[in-house]
Amino acid sequence: MARRVAKEEAAGKKLGGKPPKAPEPGARDSDQINLTDEESRIMLPVAGGGFEPA
């Protein structure tokens, strides 16, 4: 967010789009877990639906 403010000051005008929000700690209701490997993380959705673990 500080980098965005610095760019706006350097350009002399506001950048387009919505300003970023700070991440919220903790799990959300929409989060998913992997029951076989707790260390894996779910990445972006893949084509055709579903998620690819990493």
mmCIF entry with sequence, helices, sheets and N, C-alpha, C, O atoms, coordinates in Angstrom:
data_MODEL
# 
_entry.id   MODEL 
# 
_entity.id                         1 
_entity.type                       polymer 
_entity.pdbx_number_of_molecules   1 
# 
_entity_poly.entity_id                      1 
_entity_poly.type                           'polypeptide(L)' 
_entity_poly.nstd_linkage                   no 
_entity_poly.nstd_monomer                   no 
_entity_poly.pdbx_seq_one_letter_code       MARRVAKEEAAGKKLGGKPPKAPEPGARDSDQINLTDEESRIMLPVAGGGFEPA 
_entity_poly.pdbx_seq_one_letter_code_can   MARRVAKEEAAGKKLGGKPPKAPEPGARDSDQINLTDEESRIMLPVAGGGFEPA 
_entity_poly.pdbx_strand_id                 A 
# 
loop_
_entity_poly_seq.entity_id 
_entity_poly_seq.num 
_entity_poly_seq.mon_id 
_entity_poly_seq.hetero 
1 1  MET n 
1 2  ALA n 
1 3  ARG n 
1 4  ARG n 
1 5  VAL n 
1 6  ALA n 
1 7  LYS n 
1 8  GLU n 
1 9  GLU n 
1 10 ALA n 
1 11 ALA n 
1 12 GLY n 
1 13 LYS n 
1 14 LYS n 
1 15 LEU n 
1 16 GLY n 
1 17 GLY n 
1 18 LYS n 
1 19 PRO n 
1 20 PRO n 
1 21 LYS n 
1 22 ALA n 
1 23 PRO n 
1 24 GLU n 
1 25 PRO n 
1 26 GLY n 
1 27 ALA n 
1 28 ARG n 
1 29 ASP n 
1 30 SER n 
1 31 ASP n 
1 32 GLN n 
1 33 ILE n 
1 34 ASN n 
1 35 LEU n 
1 36 THR n 
1 37 ASP n 
1 38 GLU n 
1 39 GLU n 
1 40 SER n 
1 41 ARG n 
1 42 ILE n 
1 43 MET n 
1 44 LEU n 
1 45 PRO n 
1 46 VAL n 
1 47 ALA n 
1 48 GLY n 
1 49 GLY n 
1 50 GLY n 
1 51 PHE n 
1 52 GLU n 
1 53 PRO n 
1 54 ALA n 
# 
_struct_asym.id          A 
_struct_asym.entity_id   1 
# 
_struct_conf.conf_type_id            HELX_P 
_struct_conf.id                      HELX_P1 
_struct_conf.pdbx_PDB_helix_id       AA1 
_struct_conf.beg_label_comp_id       ALA 
_struct_conf.beg_label_asym_id       A 
_struct_conf.beg_label_seq_id        2 
_struct_conf.pdbx_beg_PDB_ins_code   ? 
_struct_conf.end_label_comp_id       ALA 
_struct_conf.end_label_asym_id       A 
_struct_conf.end_label_seq_id        11 
_struct_conf.pdbx_end_PDB_ins_code   ? 
_struct_conf.beg_auth_comp_id        ALA 
_struct_conf.beg_auth_asym_id        A 
_struct_conf.beg_auth_seq_id         2 
_struct_conf.end_auth_comp_id        ALA 
_struct_conf.end_auth_asym_id        A 
_struct_conf.end_auth_seq_id         11 
_struct_conf.pdbx_PDB_helix_class    1 
_struct_conf.details                 ? 
_struct_conf.pdbx_PDB_helix_length   10 
# 
_struct_conf_type.id          HELX_P 
_struct_conf_type.criteria    ? 
_struct_conf_type.reference   ? 
# 
_struct_sheet.id               AA1 
_struct_sheet.type             ? 
_struct_sheet.number_strands   2 
_struct_sheet.details          ? 
# 
_struct_sheet_order.sheet_id     AA1 
_struct_sheet_order.range_id_1   1 
_struct_sheet_order.range_id_2   2 
_struct_sheet_order.offset       ? 
_struct_sheet_order.sense        anti-parallel 
# 
loop_
_struct_sheet_range.sheet_id 
_struct_sheet_range.id 
_struct_sheet_range.beg_label_comp_id 
_struct_sheet_range.beg_label_asym_id 
_struct_sheet_range.beg_label_seq_id 
_struct_sheet_range.pdbx_beg_PDB_ins_code 
_struct_sheet_range.end_label_comp_id 
_struct_sheet_range.end_label_asym_id 
_struct_sheet_range.end_label_seq_id 
_struct_sheet_range.pdbx_end_PDB_ins_code 
_struct_sheet_range.beg_auth_comp_id 
_struct_sheet_range.beg_auth_asym_id 
_struct_sheet_range.beg_auth_seq_id 
_struct_sheet_range.end_auth_comp_id 
_struct_sheet_range.end_auth_asym_id 
_struct_sheet_range.end_auth_seq_id 
AA1 1 ILE A 42 ? PRO A 45 ? ILE A 42 PRO A 45 
AA1 2 PHE A 51 ? PRO A 53 ? PHE A 51 PRO A 53 
# 
loop_
_atom_site.group_PDB 
_atom_site.id 
_atom_site.type_symbol 
_atom_site.label_atom_id 
_atom_site.label_alt_id 
_atom_site.label_comp_id 
_atom_site.label_asym_id 
_atom_site.label_entity_id 
_atom_site.label_seq_id 
_atom_site.pdbx_PDB_ins_code 
_atom_site.Cartn_x 
_atom_site.Cartn_y 
_atom_site.Cartn_z 
_atom_site.occupancy 
_atom_site.B_iso_or_equiv 
_atom_site.pdbx_formal_charge 
_atom_site.auth_seq_id 
_atom_site.auth_comp_id 
_atom_site.auth_asym_id 
_atom_site.auth_atom_id 
_atom_site.pdbx_PDB_model_num 
ATOM 1   N N  . MET A 1 1  ? 0.833   -1.181  0.000   1.00 0.00 ? 1  MET A N  1 
ATOM 2   C CA . MET A 1 1  ? 0.000   0.000   0.000   1.00 0.00 ? 1  MET A CA 1 
ATOM 3   C C  . MET A 1 1  ? 0.882   1.250   0.000   1.00 0.00 ? 1  MET A C  1 
ATOM 4   O O  . MET A 1 1  ? 0.532   2.269   -0.596  1.00 0.00 ? 1  MET A O  1 
ATOM 5   N N  . ALA A 1 2  ? 2.027   1.158   0.674   1.00 0.00 ? 2  ALA A N  1 
ATOM 6   C CA . ALA A 1 2  ? 2.939   2.293   0.683   1.00 0.00 ? 2  ALA A CA 1 
ATOM 7   C C  . ALA A 1 2  ? 3.501   2.544   -0.713  1.00 0.00 ? 2  ALA A C  1 
ATOM 8   O O  . ALA A 1 2  ? 3.715   3.692   -1.105  1.00 0.00 ? 2  ALA A O  1 
ATOM 9   N N  . ARG A 1 3  ? 3.739   1.467   -1.460  1.00 0.00 ? 3  ARG A N  1 
ATOM 10  C CA . ARG A 1 3  ? 4.254   1.600   -2.821  1.00 0.00 ? 3  ARG A CA 1 
ATOM 11  C C  . ARG A 1 3  ? 3.234   2.304   -3.707  1.00 0.00 ? 3  ARG A C  1 
ATOM 12  O O  . ARG A 1 3  ? 3.605   3.106   -4.564  1.00 0.00 ? 3  ARG A O  1 
ATOM 13  N N  . ARG A 1 4  ? 1.945   2.010   -3.506  1.00 0.00 ? 4  ARG A N  1 
ATOM 14  C CA . ARG A 1 4  ? 0.882   2.645   -4.288  1.00 0.00 ? 4  ARG A CA 1 
ATOM 15  C C  . ARG A 1 4  ? 0.830   4.144   -3.992  1.00 0.00 ? 4  ARG A C  1 
ATOM 16  O O  . ARG A 1 4  ? 0.686   4.957   -4.905  1.00 0.00 ? 4  ARG A O  1 
ATOM 17  N N  . VAL A 1 5  ? 0.948   4.503   -2.718  1.00 0.00 ? 5  VAL A N  1 
ATOM 18  C CA . VAL A 1 5  ? 0.934   5.921   -2.333  1.00 0.00 ? 5  VAL A CA 1 
ATOM 19  C C  . VAL A 1 5  ? 2.127   6.643   -2.947  1.00 0.00 ? 5  VAL A C  1 
ATOM 20  O O  . VAL A 1 5  ? 1.997   7.775   -3.413  1.00 0.00 ? 5  VAL A O  1 
ATOM 21  N N  . ALA A 1 6  ? 3.293   5.990   -2.950  1.00 0.00 ? 6  ALA A N  1 
ATOM 22  C CA . ALA A 1 6  ? 4.484   6.608   -3.538  1.00 0.00 ? 6  ALA A CA 1 
ATOM 23  C C  . ALA A 1 6  ? 4.296   6.829   -5.037  1.00 0.00 ? 6  ALA A C  1 
ATOM 24  O O  . ALA A 1 6  ? 4.699   7.868   -5.559  1.00 0.00 ? 6  ALA A O  1 
ATOM 25  N N  . LYS A 1 7  ? 3.691   5.872   -5.734  1.00 0.00 ? 7  LYS A N  1 
ATOM 26  C CA . LYS A 1 7  ? 3.434   6.040   -7.171  1.00 0.00 ? 7  LYS A CA 1 
ATOM 27  C C  . LYS A 1 7  ? 2.469   7.190   -7.424  1.00 0.00 ? 7  LYS A C  1 
ATOM 28  O O  . LYS A 1 7  ? 2.659   7.973   -8.354  1.00 0.00 ? 7  LYS A O  1 
ATOM 29  N N  . GLU A 1 8  ? 1.422   7.291   -6.583  1.00 0.00 ? 8  GLU A N  1 
ATOM 30  C CA . GLU A 1 8  ? 0.448   8.374   -6.754  1.00 0.00 ? 8  GLU A CA 1 
ATOM 31  C C  . GLU A 1 8  ? 1.113   9.731   -6.543  1.00 0.00 ? 8  GLU A C  1 
ATOM 32  O O  . GLU A 1 8  ? 0.838   10.680  -7.277  1.00 0.00 ? 8  GLU A O  1 
ATOM 33  N N  . GLU A 1 9  ? 1.987   9.823   -5.543  1.00 0.00 ? 9  GLU A N  1 
ATOM 34  C CA . GLU A 1 9  ? 2.674   11.092  -5.277  1.00 0.00 ? 9  GLU A CA 1 
ATOM 35  C C  . GLU A 1 9  ? 3.626   11.444  -6.415  1.00 0.00 ? 9  GLU A C  1 
ATOM 36  O O  . GLU A 1 9  ? 3.736   12.609  -6.797  1.00 0.00 ? 9  GLU A O  1 
ATOM 37  N N  . ALA A 1 10 ? 4.317   10.439  -6.959  1.00 0.00 ? 10 ALA A N  1 
ATOM 38  C CA . ALA A 1 10 ? 5.253   10.685  -8.051  1.00 0.00 ? 10 ALA A CA 1 
ATOM 39  C C  . ALA A 1 10 ? 4.518   11.115  -9.323  1.00 0.00 ? 10 ALA A C  1 
ATOM 40  O O  . ALA A 1 10 ? 4.998   11.979  -10.057 1.00 0.00 ? 10 ALA A O  1 
ATOM 41  N N  . ALA A 1 11 ? 3.352   10.510  -9.582  1.00 0.00 ? 11 ALA A N  1 
ATOM 42  C CA . ALA A 1 11 ? 2.592   10.839  -10.785 1.00 0.00 ? 11 ALA A CA 1 
ATOM 43  C C  . ALA A 1 11 ? 1.789   12.125  -10.617 1.00 0.00 ? 11 ALA A C  1 
ATOM 44  O O  . ALA A 1 11 ? 1.447   12.783  -11.600 1.00 0.00 ? 11 ALA A O  1 
ATOM 45  N N  . GLY A 1 12 ? 1.491   12.476  -9.382  1.00 0.00 ? 12 GLY A N  1 
ATOM 46  C CA . GLY A 1 12 ? 0.709   13.675  -9.140  1.00 0.00 ? 12 GLY A CA 1 
ATOM 47  C C  . GLY A 1 12 ? -0.786  13.470  -9.313  1.00 0.00 ? 12 GLY A C  1 
ATOM 48  O O  . GLY A 1 12 ? -1.545  14.439  -9.311  1.00 0.00 ? 12 GLY A O  1 
ATOM 49  N N  . LYS A 1 13 ? -1.222  12.219  -9.463  1.00 0.00 ? 13 LYS A N  1 
ATOM 50  C CA . LYS A 1 13 ? -2.646  11.932  -9.586  1.00 0.00 ? 13 LYS A CA 1 
ATOM 51  C C  . LYS A 1 13 ? -2.921  10.542  -9.013  1.00 0.00 ? 13 LYS A C  1 
ATOM 52  O O  . LYS A 1 13 ? -2.009  9.745   -8.793  1.00 0.00 ? 13 LYS A O  1 
ATOM 53  N N  . LYS A 1 14 ? -4.209  10.277  -8.780  1.00 0.00 ? 14 LYS A N  1 
ATOM 54  C CA . LYS A 1 14 ? -4.577  8.983   -8.208  1.00 0.00 ? 14 LYS A CA 1 
ATOM 55  C C  . LYS A 1 14 ? -4.517  7.886   -9.270  1.00 0.00 ? 14 LYS A C  1 
ATOM 56  O O  . LYS A 1 14 ? -4.811  8.122   -10.442 1.00 0.00 ? 14 LYS A O  1 
ATOM 57  N N  . LEU A 1 15 ? -4.131  6.686   -8.843  1.00 0.00 ? 15 LEU A N  1 
ATOM 58  C CA . LEU A 1 15 ? -4.127  5.541   -9.736  1.00 0.00 ? 15 LEU A CA 1 
ATOM 59  C C  . LEU A 1 15 ? -5.546  5.018   -9.899  1.00 0.00 ? 15 LEU A C  1 
ATOM 60  O O  . LEU A 1 15 ? -6.374  5.192   -9.004  1.00 0.00 ? 15 LEU A O  1 
ATOM 61  N N  . GLY A 1 16 ? -5.836  4.388   -11.014 1.00 0.00 ? 16 GLY A N  1 
ATOM 62  C CA . GLY A 1 16 ? -7.159  3.840   -11.269 1.00 0.00 ? 16 GLY A CA 1 
ATOM 63  C C  . GLY A 1 16 ? -7.398  2.558   -10.489 1.00 0.00 ? 16 GLY A C  1 
ATOM 64  O O  . GLY A 1 16 ? -6.460  1.940   -9.984  1.00 0.00 ? 16 GLY A O  1 
ATOM 65  N N  . GLY A 1 17 ? -8.626  2.177   -10.398 1.00 0.00 ? 17 GLY A N  1 
ATOM 66  C CA . GLY A 1 17 ? -8.980  0.943   -9.723  1.00 0.00 ? 17 GLY A CA 1 
ATOM 67  C C  . GLY A 1 17 ? -9.198  1.130   -8.237  1.00 0.00 ? 17 GLY A C  1 
ATOM 68  O O  . GLY A 1 17 ? -8.986  2.210   -7.686  1.00 0.00 ? 17 GLY A O  1 
ATOM 69  N N  . LYS A 1 18 ? -9.632  0.040   -7.593  1.00 0.00 ? 18 LYS A N  1 
ATOM 70  C CA . LYS A 1 18 ? -9.877  0.086   -6.157  1.00 0.00 ? 18 LYS A CA 1 
ATOM 71  C C  . LYS A 1 18 ? -8.564  -0.019  -5.400  1.00 0.00 ? 18 LYS A C  1 
ATOM 72  O O  . LYS A 1 18 ? -7.670  -0.751  -5.825  1.00 0.00 ? 18 LYS A O  1 
ATOM 73  N N  . PRO A 1 19 ? -8.427  0.689   -4.298  1.00 0.00 ? 19 PRO A N  1 
ATOM 74  C CA . PRO A 1 19 ? -7.212  0.529   -3.496  1.00 0.00 ? 19 PRO A CA 1 
ATOM 75  C C  . PRO A 1 19 ? -7.208  -0.846  -2.827  1.00 0.00 ? 19 PRO A C  1 
ATOM 76  O O  . PRO A 1 19 ? -8.269  -1.364  -2.480  1.00 0.00 ? 19 PRO A O  1 
ATOM 77  N N  . PRO A 1 20 ? -6.025  -1.444  -2.642  1.00 0.00 ? 20 PRO A N  1 
ATOM 78  C CA . PRO A 1 20 ? -5.961  -2.776  -2.038  1.00 0.00 ? 20 PRO A CA 1 
ATOM 79  C C  . PRO A 1 20 ? -6.351  -2.749  -0.568  1.00 0.00 ? 20 PRO A C  1 
ATOM 80  O O  . PRO A 1 20 ? -6.172  -1.746  0.122   1.00 0.00 ? 20 PRO A O  1 
ATOM 81  N N  . LYS A 1 21 ? -6.893  -3.882  -0.100  1.00 0.00 ? 21 LYS A N  1 
ATOM 82  C CA . LYS A 1 21 ? -7.243  -4.018  1.308   1.00 0.00 ? 21 LYS A CA 1 
ATOM 83  C C  . LYS A 1 21 ? -6.177  -4.855  2.001   1.00 0.00 ? 21 LYS A C  1 
ATOM 84  O O  . LYS A 1 21 ? -5.561  -5.718  1.375   1.00 0.00 ? 21 LYS A O  1 
ATOM 85  N N  . ALA A 1 22 ? -5.960  -4.611  3.265   1.00 0.00 ? 22 ALA A N  1 
ATOM 86  C CA . ALA A 1 22 ? -5.028  -5.419  4.038   1.00 0.00 ? 22 ALA A CA 1 
ATOM 87  C C  . ALA A 1 22 ? -5.639  -6.803  4.252   1.00 0.00 ? 22 ALA A C  1 
ATOM 88  O O  . ALA A 1 22 ? -6.848  -6.914  4.456   1.00 0.00 ? 22 ALA A O  1 
ATOM 89  N N  . PRO A 1 23 ? -4.819  -7.863  4.209   1.00 0.00 ? 23 PRO A N  1 
ATOM 90  C CA . PRO A 1 23 ? -5.364  -9.203  4.409   1.00 0.00 ? 23 PRO A CA 1 
ATOM 91  C C  . PRO A 1 23 ? -5.891  -9.401  5.822   1.00 0.00 ? 23 PRO A C  1 
ATOM 92  O O  . PRO A 1 23 ? -5.345  -8.865  6.786   1.00 0.00 ? 23 PRO A O  1 
ATOM 93  N N  . GLU A 1 24 ? -6.960  -10.180 5.928   1.00 0.00 ? 24 GLU A N  1 
ATOM 94  C CA . GLU A 1 24 ? -7.547  -10.468 7.234   1.00 0.00 ? 24 GLU A CA 1 
ATOM 95  C C  . GLU A 1 24 ? -6.960  -11.772 7.767   1.00 0.00 ? 24 GLU A C  1 
ATOM 96  O O  . GLU A 1 24 ? -6.913  -12.762 7.037   1.00 0.00 ? 24 GLU A O  1 
ATOM 97  N N  . PRO A 1 25 ? -6.515  -11.797 9.010   1.00 0.00 ? 25 PRO A N  1 
ATOM 98  C CA . PRO A 1 25 ? -5.952  -13.031 9.556   1.00 0.00 ? 25 PRO A CA 1 
ATOM 99  C C  . PRO A 1 25 ? -7.028  -14.087 9.806   1.00 0.00 ? 25 PRO A C  1 
ATOM 100 O O  . PRO A 1 25 ? -8.197  -13.761 10.011  1.00 0.00 ? 25 PRO A O  1 
ATOM 101 N N  . GLY A 1 26 ? -6.619  -15.352 9.787   1.00 0.00 ? 26 GLY A N  1 
ATOM 102 C CA . GLY A 1 26 ? -7.539  -16.433 10.102  1.00 0.00 ? 26 GLY A CA 1 
ATOM 103 C C  . GLY A 1 26 ? -8.195  -17.021 8.875   1.00 0.00 ? 26 GLY A C  1 
ATOM 104 O O  . GLY A 1 26 ? -8.044  -16.515 7.763   1.00 0.00 ? 26 GLY A O  1 
ATOM 105 N N  . ALA A 1 27 ? -8.923  -18.092 9.095   1.00 0.00 ? 27 ALA A N  1 
ATOM 106 C CA . ALA A 1 27 ? -9.599  -18.801 8.009   1.00 0.00 ? 27 ALA A CA 1 
ATOM 107 C C  . ALA A 1 27 ? -10.947 -18.172 7.702   1.00 0.00 ? 27 ALA A C  1 
ATOM 108 O O  . ALA A 1 27 ? -11.599 -17.603 8.577   1.00 0.00 ? 27 ALA A O  1 
ATOM 109 N N  . ARG A 1 28 ? -11.351 -18.283 6.446   1.00 0.00 ? 28 ARG A N  1 
ATOM 110 C CA . ARG A 1 28 ? -12.664 -17.812 6.023   1.00 0.00 ? 28 ARG A CA 1 
ATOM 111 C C  . ARG A 1 28 ? -13.581 -19.009 5.865   1.00 0.00 ? 28 ARG A C  1 
ATOM 112 O O  . ARG A 1 28 ? -13.110 -20.145 5.816   1.00 0.00 ? 28 ARG A O  1 
ATOM 113 N N  . ASP A 1 29 ? -14.878 -18.775 5.783   1.00 0.00 ? 29 ASP A N  1 
ATOM 114 C CA . ASP A 1 29 ? -15.849 -19.848 5.610   1.00 0.00 ? 29 ASP A CA 1 
ATOM 115 C C  . ASP A 1 29 ? -15.665 -20.562 4.274   1.00 0.00 ? 29 ASP A C  1 
ATOM 116 O O  . ASP A 1 29 ? -15.963 -21.751 4.166   1.00 0.00 ? 29 ASP A O  1 
ATOM 117 N N  . SER A 1 30 ? -15.177 -19.852 3.252   1.00 0.00 ? 30 SER A N  1 
ATOM 118 C CA . SER A 1 30 ? -15.034 -20.444 1.924   1.00 0.00 ? 30 SER A CA 1 
ATOM 119 C C  . SER A 1 30 ? -13.715 -21.200 1.752   1.00 0.00 ? 30 SER A C  1 
ATOM 120 O O  . SER A 1 30 ? -13.508 -21.816 0.706   1.00 0.00 ? 30 SER A O  1 
ATOM 121 N N  . ASP A 1 31 ? -12.821 -21.174 2.738   1.00 0.00 ? 31 ASP A N  1 
ATOM 122 C CA . ASP A 1 31 ? -11.549 -21.879 2.643   1.00 0.00 ? 31 ASP A CA 1 
ATOM 123 C C  . ASP A 1 31 ? -11.763 -23.389 2.642   1.00 0.00 ? 31 ASP A C  1 
ATOM 124 O O  . ASP A 1 31 ? -12.691 -23.899 3.270   1.00 0.00 ? 31 ASP A O  1 
ATOM 125 N N  . GLN A 1 32 ? -10.894 -24.091 1.931   1.00 0.00 ? 32 GLN A N  1 
ATOM 126 C CA . GLN A 1 32 ? -10.972 -25.536 1.855   1.00 0.00 ? 32 GLN A CA 1 
ATOM 127 C C  . GLN A 1 32 ? -9.714  -26.143 2.458   1.00 0.00 ? 32 GLN A C  1 
ATOM 128 O O  . GLN A 1 32 ? -8.675  -25.485 2.509   1.00 0.00 ? 32 GLN A O  1 
ATOM 129 N N  . ILE A 1 33 ? -9.793  -27.392 2.917   1.00 0.00 ? 33 ILE A N  1 
ATOM 130 C CA . ILE A 1 33 ? -8.631  -28.075 3.469   1.00 0.00 ? 33 ILE A CA 1 
ATOM 131 C C  . ILE A 1 33 ? -8.409  -29.376 2.724   1.00 0.00 ? 33 ILE A C  1 
ATOM 132 O O  . ILE A 1 33 ? -9.330  -29.931 2.125   1.00 0.00 ? 33 ILE A O  1 
ATOM 133 N N  . ASN A 1 34 ? -7.190  -29.849 2.768   1.00 0.00 ? 34 ASN A N  1 
ATOM 134 C CA . ASN A 1 34 ? -6.840  -31.131 2.197   1.00 0.00 ? 34 ASN A CA 1 
ATOM 135 C C  . ASN A 1 34 ? -6.761  -32.116 3.354   1.00 0.00 ? 34 ASN A C  1 
ATOM 136 O O  . ASN A 1 34 ? -5.918  -31.958 4.237   1.00 0.00 ? 34 ASN A O  1 
ATOM 137 N N  . LEU A 1 35 ? -7.617  -33.124 3.366   1.00 0.00 ? 35 LEU A N  1 
ATOM 138 C CA . LEU A 1 35 ? -7.679  -34.057 4.486   1.00 0.00 ? 35 LEU A CA 1 
ATOM 139 C C  . LEU A 1 35 ? -6.523  -35.051 4.509   1.00 0.00 ? 35 LEU A C  1 
ATOM 140 O O  . LEU A 1 35 ? -6.245  -35.643 5.552   1.00 0.00 ? 35 LEU A O  1 
ATOM 141 N N  . THR A 1 36 ? -5.838  -35.247 3.366   1.00 0.00 ? 36 THR A N  1 
ATOM 142 C CA . THR A 1 36 ? -4.749  -36.212 3.330   1.00 0.00 ? 36 THR A CA 1 
ATOM 143 C C  . THR A 1 36 ? -3.380  -35.586 3.558   1.00 0.00 ? 36 THR A C  1 
ATOM 144 O O  . THR A 1 36 ? -2.459  -36.286 3.978   1.00 0.00 ? 36 THR A O  1 
ATOM 145 N N  . ASP A 1 37 ? -3.216  -34.299 3.296   1.00 0.00 ? 37 ASP A N  1 
ATOM 146 C CA . ASP A 1 37 ? -1.918  -33.644 3.473   1.00 0.00 ? 37 ASP A CA 1 
ATOM 147 C C  . ASP A 1 37 ? -2.140  -32.254 4.050   1.00 0.00 ? 37 ASP A C  1 
ATOM 148 O O  . ASP A 1 37 ? -2.489  -31.329 3.316   1.00 0.00 ? 37 ASP A O  1 
ATOM 149 N N  . GLU A 1 38 ? -1.944  -32.097 5.333   1.00 0.00 ? 38 GLU A N  1 
ATOM 150 C CA . GLU A 1 38 ? -2.198  -30.809 6.002   1.00 0.00 ? 38 GLU A CA 1 
ATOM 151 C C  . GLU A 1 38 ? -1.220  -29.722 5.578   1.00 0.00 ? 38 GLU A C  1 
ATOM 152 O O  . GLU A 1 38 ? -1.536  -28.537 5.686   1.00 0.00 ? 38 GLU A O  1 
ATOM 153 N N  . GLU A 1 39 ? -0.037  -30.104 5.098   1.00 0.00 ? 39 GLU A N  1 
ATOM 154 C CA . GLU A 1 39 ? 0.984   -29.129 4.717   1.00 0.00 ? 39 GLU A CA 1 
ATOM 155 C C  . GLU A 1 39 ? 0.729   -28.497 3.347   1.00 0.00 ? 39 GLU A C  1 
ATOM 156 O O  . GLU A 1 39 ? 1.294   -27.447 3.043   1.00 0.00 ? 39 GLU A O  1 
ATOM 157 N N  . SER A 1 40 ? -0.114  -29.123 2.515   1.00 0.00 ? 40 SER A N  1 
ATOM 158 C CA . SER A 1 40 ? -0.347  -28.600 1.171   1.00 0.00 ? 40 SER A CA 1 
ATOM 159 C C  . SER A 1 40 ? -1.228  -27.351 1.231   1.00 0.00 ? 40 SER A C  1 
ATOM 160 O O  . SER A 1 40 ? -1.991  -27.152 2.176   1.00 0.00 ? 40 SER A O  1 
ATOM 161 N N  . ARG A 1 41 ? -1.103  -26.535 0.221   1.00 0.00 ? 41 ARG A N  1 
ATOM 162 C CA . ARG A 1 41 ? -1.886  -25.308 0.111   1.00 0.00 ? 41 ARG A CA 1 
ATOM 163 C C  . ARG A 1 41 ? -2.706  -25.371 -1.163  1.00 0.00 ? 41 ARG A C  1 
ATOM 164 O O  . ARG A 1 41 ? -2.240  -25.930 -2.156  1.00 0.00 ? 41 ARG A O  1 
ATOM 165 N N  . ILE A 1 42 ? -3.889  -24.830 -1.170  1.00 0.00 ? 42 ILE A N  1 
ATOM 166 C CA . ILE A 1 42 ? -4.733  -24.803 -2.358  1.00 0.00 ? 42 ILE A CA 1 
ATOM 167 C C  . ILE A 1 42 ? -4.391  -23.554 -3.162  1.00 0.00 ? 42 ILE A C  1 
ATOM 168 O O  . ILE A 1 42 ? -4.339  -22.447 -2.628  1.00 0.00 ? 42 ILE A O  1 
ATOM 169 N N  . MET A 1 43 ? -4.161  -23.755 -4.446  1.00 0.00 ? 43 MET A N  1 
ATOM 170 C CA . MET A 1 43 ? -3.789  -22.653 -5.313  1.00 0.00 ? 43 MET A CA 1 
ATOM 171 C C  . MET A 1 43 ? -5.005  -22.189 -6.108  1.00 0.00 ? 43 MET A C  1 
ATOM 172 O O  . MET A 1 43 ? -6.144  -22.426 -5.706  1.00 0.00 ? 43 MET A O  1 
ATOM 173 N N  . LEU A 1 44 ? -4.766  -21.544 -7.207  1.00 0.00 ? 44 LEU A N  1 
ATOM 174 C CA . LEU A 1 44 ? -5.826  -20.973 -8.025  1.00 0.00 ? 44 LEU A CA 1 
ATOM 175 C C  . LEU A 1 44 ? -6.737  -22.041 -8.618  1.00 0.00 ? 44 LEU A C  1 
ATOM 176 O O  . LEU A 1 44 ? -6.319  -23.185 -8.797  1.00 0.00 ? 44 LEU A O  1 
ATOM 177 N N  . PRO A 1 45 ? -7.973  -21.677 -8.921  1.00 0.00 ? 45 PRO A N  1 
ATOM 178 C CA . PRO A 1 45 ? -8.867  -22.630 -9.582  1.00 0.00 ? 45 PRO A CA 1 
ATOM 179 C C  . PRO A 1 45 ? -8.303  -23.048 -10.939 1.00 0.00 ? 45 PRO A C  1 
ATOM 180 O O  . PRO A 1 45 ? -7.646  -22.255 -11.612 1.00 0.00 ? 45 PRO A O  1 
ATOM 181 N N  . VAL A 1 46 ? -8.556  -24.274 -11.332 1.00 0.00 ? 46 VAL A N  1 
ATOM 182 C CA . VAL A 1 46 ? -8.088  -24.768 -12.633 1.00 0.00 ? 46 VAL A CA 1 
ATOM 183 C C  . VAL A 1 46 ? -9.245  -24.795 -13.622 1.00 0.00 ? 46 VAL A C  1 
ATOM 184 O O  . VAL A 1 46 ? -10.413 -24.770 -13.235 1.00 0.00 ? 46 VAL A O  1 
ATOM 185 N N  . ALA A 1 47 ? -8.901  -24.845 -14.904 1.00 0.00 ? 47 ALA A N  1 
ATOM 186 C CA . ALA A 1 47 ? -9.915  -24.885 -15.956 1.00 0.00 ? 47 ALA A CA 1 
ATOM 187 C C  . ALA A 1 47 ? -10.782 -26.126 -15.775 1.00 0.00 ? 47 ALA A C  1 
ATOM 188 O O  . ALA A 1 47 ? -10.262 -27.202 -15.481 1.00 0.00 ? 47 ALA A O  1 
ATOM 189 N N  . GLY A 1 48 ? -12.055 -25.996 -15.940 1.00 0.00 ? 48 GLY A N  1 
ATOM 190 C CA . GLY A 1 48 ? -12.960 -27.115 -15.784 1.00 0.00 ? 48 GLY A CA 1 
ATOM 191 C C  . GLY A 1 48 ? -13.501 -27.249 -14.374 1.00 0.00 ? 48 GLY A C  1 
ATOM 192 O O  . GLY A 1 48 ? -14.288 -28.156 -14.100 1.00 0.00 ? 48 GLY A O  1 
ATOM 193 N N  . GLY A 1 49 ? -13.102 -26.376 -13.485 1.00 0.00 ? 49 GLY A N  1 
ATOM 194 C CA . GLY A 1 49 ? -13.593 -26.405 -12.108 1.00 0.00 ? 49 GLY A CA 1 
ATOM 195 C C  . GLY A 1 49 ? -12.629 -27.112 -11.179 1.00 0.00 ? 49 GLY A C  1 
ATOM 196 O O  . GLY A 1 49 ? -11.789 -27.892 -11.626 1.00 0.00 ? 49 GLY A O  1 
ATOM 197 N N  . GLY A 1 50 ? -12.742 -26.850 -9.920  1.00 0.00 ? 50 GLY A N  1 
ATOM 198 C CA . GLY A 1 50 ? -11.888 -27.460 -8.913  1.00 0.00 ? 50 GLY A CA 1 
ATOM 199 C C  . GLY A 1 50 ? -10.663 -26.625 -8.608  1.00 0.00 ? 50 GLY A C  1 
ATOM 200 O O  . GLY A 1 50 ? -10.494 -25.526 -9.137  1.00 0.00 ? 50 GLY A O  1 
ATOM 201 N N  . PHE A 1 51 ? -9.805  -27.163 -7.741  1.00 0.00 ? 51 PHE A N  1 
ATOM 202 C CA . PHE A 1 51 ? -8.600  -26.469 -7.319  1.00 0.00 ? 51 PHE A CA 1 
ATOM 203 C C  . PHE A 1 51 ? -7.415  -27.406 -7.429  1.00 0.00 ? 51 PHE A C  1 
ATOM 204 O O  . PHE A 1 51 ? -7.573  -28.623 -7.335  1.00 0.00 ? 51 PHE A O  1 
ATOM 205 N N  . GLU A 1 52 ? -6.230  -26.852 -7.628  1.00 0.00 ? 52 GLU A N  1 
ATOM 206 C CA . GLU A 1 52 ? -5.024  -27.657 -7.731  1.00 0.00 ? 52 GLU A CA 1 
ATOM 207 C C  . GLU A 1 52 ? -4.196  -27.474 -6.460  1.00 0.00 ? 52 GLU A C  1 
ATOM 208 O O  . GLU A 1 52 ? -3.765  -26.360 -6.163  1.00 0.00 ? 52 GLU A O  1 
ATOM 209 N N  . PRO A 1 53 ? -3.969  -28.546 -5.710  1.00 0.00 ? 53 PRO A N  1 
ATOM 210 C CA . PRO A 1 53 ? -3.142  -28.424 -4.504  1.00 0.00 ? 53 PRO A CA 1 
ATOM 211 C C  . PRO A 1 53 ? -1.671  -28.291 -4.855  1.00 0.00 ? 53 PRO A C  1 
ATOM 212 O O  . PRO A 1 53 ? -1.231  -28.780 -5.896  1.00 0.00 ? 53 PRO A O  1 
ATOM 213 N N  . ALA A 1 54 ? -0.921  -27.645 -4.007  1.00 0.00 ? 54 ALA A N  1 
ATOM 214 C CA . ALA A 1 54 ? 0.518   -27.478 -4.242  1.00 0.00 ? 54 ALA A CA 1 
ATOM 215 C C  . ALA A 1 54 ? 1.272   -27.755 -2.958  1.00 0.00 ? 54 ALA A C  1 
ATOM 216 O O  . ALA A 1 54 ? 2.499   -27.671 -2.933  1.00 0.00 ? 54 ALA A O  1 
# 
